[in-house]
Amino acid sequence: MLEITYKNGSSLSKISYNSVEDFIANQRLETPDLEDYYEITSVTIDGKELQLSDSTILGLYKQLTA
């Protein structure tokens, strides 16, 4: 399971995906769940914290597809 906590304006939001592949597929849609510029505060994959080199949704996408 992939869980992302991110800033949407001044509020924090959280979204979960069943897998990394589900997140990647969703971000490839014409209208994805998350905007590329949203700032991520934390990401976990199967309960383990992921360290990000770029803390945006686009940065996460690039890291997971590299």
N, C-alpha and C positions, 0 to 999 in steps of 0.2 A: 504494500500500500504506500502511496505517495501522498504526503500531507504538506501543504504549503500555507504558511501564514504570511500575509502581505498587507501593505498599506494601500488603502483605496481612499485617496484624499487624506483626511485627518483621522480616519477610523481604521482599525485592524479588522481584517477578515480572514477566514480560514476556508480552504477547500481541500477535498480529498479525491484521489483517483484510485481505482483498484490496482493500477500498475503504472509504471513509467511509460509503457507503450500507449496506454489510454491518454495520458497527459500529452504526449507527443502528437498523437492522432488528433486530439482536440485542438491543439495549437495550429494545426495545419488547415483547419476549417476556415471558410470565408469569414465567419464570425465566431472566433474562439471565446471560451469562458473568460479568459484573462487578457488584459491589454499588455503589450510587450514592455511598456514603461513602468508597470507597477513595481514598487520596491518590496523585495522579500525580506522578512525579518527572520524566518526560519523555514527549513525544509527537512523532512525526515523521510527516509525510505525504509520501510519495515521497522520503524522505531529507532533507526540510527540516524543521527544528525549528519547532514551533508554540508561540507564546506564549499562555499561558492567563491569563484574568482570575480564574478560580476553579479551583484545582488538584485538583478531585475528578472522579470519573467523571461525576457529574451535571452539573458545570460544563462539562466537555468536551462532553457531549451537548447541552446548551443552546447552547453556542457554535457547534457544527456545524449545529444546526437553526435558528439565528436567521436 
